[in-house]
Amino acid sequence: MSKHHQVLVIGGGTAGIMVASMMKKKNPKVAIGLMEPSEKHFYQPIWTLVGANDFDYDKSMRPMASIMPKGVTWIKDYAEKFDPKANKVTSREGNEYTYDYLVVAPGLKIAPDLVEGLAEAMDKGVVCSNYTDPKHTWEVLKNFKGGTALFTQPATPIKCGGAPQKIMYLADDHFNKIGVRNKTDIIFAMPGNVIFGVKPVAKTLMEVIDRKDINIRFYHKLVKVDAEKQIAWYEIVKEAISDGCVVVKKEEGDIVDKDIQYNYKDAKVTEEEGRIGIHFDMMHLAPPQQAPDFIRNSPLVTEAGWLSVDSGTLQHTEFSNIFGLGDVADLPTAKTGAAIRKQVPVVVGNILHLIENDSLASKTYNGYSSCPLVTGYGKMVLAEFDYSKSFTPDPKLKQLLISDSSKEHWRLYMLKKYMLPYLYWNKMMKGIEV
Ligand SMILES: Cc1cc2nc3c(=O)[nH]c(=O)nc-3n(C[C@H](O)[C@H](O)[C@H](O)COP(=O)(O)OP(=O)(O)OC[C@H]3O[C@@H](n4cnc5c(N)ncnc54)[C@H](O)[C@@H]3O)c2cc1C
């Protein structure tokens, strides 16, 4: 009998747990160590509903111990240093771990320091974010008295690209309900020039934007937050590729910078040194995000600092016994749990095939990702797509009597609120392909 191969997994998030449990299921003889310092595991996608008071935060968490797959050795420590030539990882406590195969899946780091003043604004609670504290988002929405409600996202890659706008649509519903919407301007300021990269979904979202009377400001790169004066400062960066989705409705005279706005609203703006400062009464944002420091400082990354892997095989571009997936990976698709669902079988298949046959398996990852775009309480659009950004809806949706998931549907909202969390805890975390 050949020796028992050793696989070391870094990170016990969506990707790490699913990889470890699927691998254990498929080949119980493989010895798996999983390095993860946290005692808690969160189902982050539901934080969108937590921020809108439609889901209980405590139910988004399970103790790490309860989902650690049986037979996997949990190493409760931080990975700190890679030595890929010696097949070795050093932990924060100074222990060294060797491996035959390494799976790198520590997710990403929320990096408010990349925007001047943002860390302070977040600490002081002047801005809120579902990415860091969805319960605080709800406090802010609940207590809002009207004025300018600014929703925004950074110029870095972020996980779940749709999350910054989902909470805006829910907020609009809530503001209507508590009677402050008529004294509120909702502004969505974003660095790109399309509301969403998948065409049929973008079309529906623009109809939602019209219905909800939201002002979009394109090409806005957030560079500074003034917590004291409640101003978000932007540089206008117009080099993004045009996708033909920008339409301006109002008369020319009404609009300051009409080619970068949709559905102009006359909110208070200050211009200074080429920057535009939007004065806000409440602000929700996705903070800037980057790969964790120990990844960025490792020999495993691309120039942009993300884990360098082949987009089809998910094998490291230089070290053939290293694989990477999830938010940390440099892949030209959206960083989501849904993407991980399709990445895990590829990584597990490849490592087992290497162990058993000394070659990669034939199955590759096609860039599948999906974004459940909640457009209000009880309303959702489901964007599913691949590397080509084509709309690729799952045929199984027909069984749920959803004929066109690019259109809003309450059944899709039910999927988000009930079915997806169930699938996450009972299928994905158990290593079952879904
Ligand atoms: C507000 C919000 C809404 C979202 N909505 C959706 C959605 O609707 N649909 C969807 O599919 N996805 C959504 N996502 C994204 C999804 O949650 C992530 O893409 C997914 O969880 C990423 O999984 P991961 O394993 O790469 O990282 P994570 O799940 O973040 O896990 C990373 C793990 O690595 C550990 N770690 C960190 N550093 C180290 C270290 N040095 N050593 C060892 N371990 C380490 C961490 O403790 C953590 O447990 C959303 C996310 C947010 C925040």
The ligand as an ORCA input file, in Angstrom:
! r2SCAN-3c Opt
* xyz 0 1
  C     -22.220     41.009      2.784
  C     -21.837     39.825      1.949
  C     -22.762     39.290      1.064
  C     -22.437     38.188      0.303
  N     -23.386     37.657     -0.517
  C     -23.120     36.535     -1.218
  C     -24.136     35.892     -1.975
  O     -25.273     36.342     -1.994
  N     -23.826     34.771     -2.671
  C     -22.570     34.227     -2.631
  O     -22.356     33.188     -3.254
  N     -21.579     34.808     -1.926
  C     -21.816     35.945     -1.212
  N     -20.835     36.519     -0.455
  C     -19.434     36.065     -0.626
  C     -19.065     34.771      0.086
  O     -19.448     34.815      1.431
  C     -17.569     34.577     -0.055
  O     -17.217     34.642     -1.417
  C     -17.087     33.248      0.504
  O     -17.438     33.108      1.854
  C     -15.576     33.142      0.358
  O     -15.112     31.935      0.879
  P     -13.577     31.731      1.222
  O     -13.463     30.355      1.761
  O     -12.728     32.117      0.069
  O     -13.290     32.801      2.369
  P     -14.023     32.918      3.788
  O     -15.310     32.174      3.794
  O     -14.052     34.360      4.107
  O     -13.055     32.138      4.766
  C     -11.687     32.417      4.935
  C     -11.224     31.696      6.184
  O      -9.781     31.747      6.249
  C      -9.403     31.996      7.587
  N      -8.072     32.629      7.592
  C      -7.771     33.920      7.381
  N      -6.456     34.112      7.518
  C      -5.910     32.916      7.813
  C      -4.593     32.472      8.079
  N      -3.557     33.323      8.088
  N      -4.397     31.151      8.355
  C      -5.426     30.289      8.355
  N      -6.702     30.653      8.129
  C      -6.935     31.960      7.851
  C     -10.488     32.899      8.124
  O     -10.547     32.855      9.540
  C     -11.737     32.329      7.475
  O     -12.374     31.354      8.270
  C     -21.136     37.613      0.376
  C     -20.216     38.138      1.278
  C     -20.553     39.222      2.064
  C     -19.545     39.748      3.055
*
